[in-house]
Amino acid sequence: MKKLSIFLVFLIAISFVNFHSLGRFLIEEPLKRGEFGTAYVTIRNDLDEKVEDVNVKFYIYDLGLRFTSVSSDVSKRDHVAQRLFMYIPKNVPTGDYLTKISVGNDYYKDTQHVYLRIV
């Protein structure tokens, strides 16, 4: 009975394992007001199937700015690099802003939060 309980707990825990598609990223910081900033993001596919229509999204919470890359397909057990251009308006106050980086499509999503500096 104890082995069965451990096995059930294991099955429940493994069901919460997420698809981790966000690989390494590089953001050319600091971002400058009135100019375009560039971010480079690697999208990984560790699955045994092709993942379609994957894109990268940046959302700067306090400013309400959202940037989205073009969608791409990632073959099974492969990776692609995406480049994202972000125009920062001139009227944005300088400072550090919490930003959500999200990679995914309608079925899979991976998210990470970072701080971006705007000068």
C-alpha positions as CSV (number, residue, x, y, z in Angstrom):
1,M,0.0,0.0,0.0
2,K,2.9,2.4,0.8
3,K,4.5,1.8,-2.6
4,L,1.2,2.5,-4.3
5,S,0.8,5.8,-2.4
6,I,4.3,6.9,-3.3
7,F,3.7,6.0,-6.9
8,L,0.4,8.1,-7.0
9,V,2.2,11.0,-5.4
10,F,4.9,10.7,-8.1
11,L,2.3,10.7,-10.9
12,I,0.6,13.8,-9.5
13,A,3.9,15.6,-9.1
14,I,5.1,14.7,-12.7
15,S,1.8,16.0,-14.1
16,F,2.8,19.5,-13.1
17,V,6.1,19.4,-15.0
18,N,6.1,22.2,-17.5
19,F,7.5,22.6,-21.0
20,H,10.6,24.7,-20.5
21,S,11.1,26.4,-23.9
22,L,12.8,29.6,-22.8
23,G,16.4,29.1,-23.3
24,R,19.1,31.8,-23.0
25,F,18.3,35.4,-23.7
26,L,20.3,38.6,-24.1
27,I,18.9,42.1,-23.9
28,E,21.0,45.0,-25.0
29,E,20.8,47.2,-21.9
30,P,20.3,49.8,-20.9
31,L,17.4,50.5,-23.2
32,K,17.3,54.1,-24.3
33,R,14.2,56.3,-24.6
34,G,13.3,57.2,-28.1
35,E,15.3,54.3,-29.6
36,F,14.9,50.7,-30.5
37,G,16.3,48.1,-28.1
38,T,17.0,44.6,-29.2
39,A,16.5,41.3,-27.4
40,Y,17.8,37.9,-28.5
41,V,16.0,34.8,-27.2
42,T,16.7,31.1,-27.8
43,I,13.6,28.9,-28.0
44,R,14.2,25.3,-27.2
45,N,12.1,22.3,-28.0
46,D,13.0,19.3,-25.9
47,L,9.9,17.4,-27.0
48,D,9.7,14.5,-29.5
49,E,7.3,16.5,-31.7
50,K,7.4,19.7,-33.7
51,V,6.1,22.8,-31.9
52,E,4.4,25.3,-34.2
53,D,3.6,29.0,-34.0
54,V,6.0,29.7,-31.1
55,N,6.7,33.4,-30.4
56,V,8.4,35.6,-27.8
57,K,6.6,38.3,-25.9
58,F,7.9,41.0,-23.6
59,Y,5.6,42.9,-21.3
60,I,6.8,45.8,-19.2
61,Y,4.2,45.9,-16.5
62,D,4.5,49.5,-15.2
63,L,4.6,51.0,-18.7
64,G,2.0,48.8,-20.3
65,L,4.4,48.1,-23.2
66,R,4.1,44.8,-25.0
67,F,6.4,43.5,-27.7
68,T,5.9,40.3,-29.8
69,S,8.2,38.5,-32.2
70,V,7.1,36.8,-35.3
71,S,5.9,33.2,-34.9
72,S,8.2,30.3,-35.9
73,D,8.1,26.5,-35.8
74,V,10.7,24.5,-33.8
75,S,11.5,21.0,-35.0
76,K,11.6,18.2,-32.4
77,R,14.7,18.3,-30.2
78,D,15.9,21.5,-31.8
79,H,16.1,25.2,-31.1
80,V,15.7,28.5,-32.9
81,A,16.9,32.0,-32.1
82,Q,14.5,35.0,-32.2
83,R,15.3,38.6,-32.4
84,L,12.9,41.1,-30.9
85,F,12.9,44.9,-31.5
86,M,11.5,47.1,-28.8
87,Y,10.8,50.8,-29.4
88,I,10.9,52.7,-26.1
89,P,8.9,56.0,-26.3
90,K,10.7,59.2,-25.4
91,N,8.2,60.1,-22.6
92,V,9.0,57.0,-20.5
93,P,10.6,57.8,-17.1
94,T,14.1,56.4,-16.6
95,G,14.4,53.5,-14.1
96,D,14.3,49.7,-13.6
97,Y,11.1,48.0,-14.7
98,L,9.8,44.5,-14.0
99,T,9.3,42.7,-17.3
100,K,7.8,39.4,-18.2
101,I,9.5,37.4,-20.9
102,S,7.1,34.7,-22.3
103,V,7.8,32.0,-24.9
104,G,5.1,29.7,-26.2
105,N,2.0,29.1,-28.3
106,D,-1.6,28.0,-27.6
107,Y,-0.4,24.8,-26.0
108,Y,2.9,25.5,-24.3
109,K,4.3,28.5,-22.4
110,D,7.4,29.3,-20.4
111,T,7.7,32.6,-18.5
112,Q,10.5,34.4,-16.7
113,H,10.6,37.8,-15.0
114,V,13.6,40.2,-15.3
115,Y,14.3,43.8,-14.6
116,L,15.0,46.1,-17.5
117,R,16.8,49.4,-17.1
118,I,15.7,52.3,-19.2
119,V,17.8,55.5,-19.4
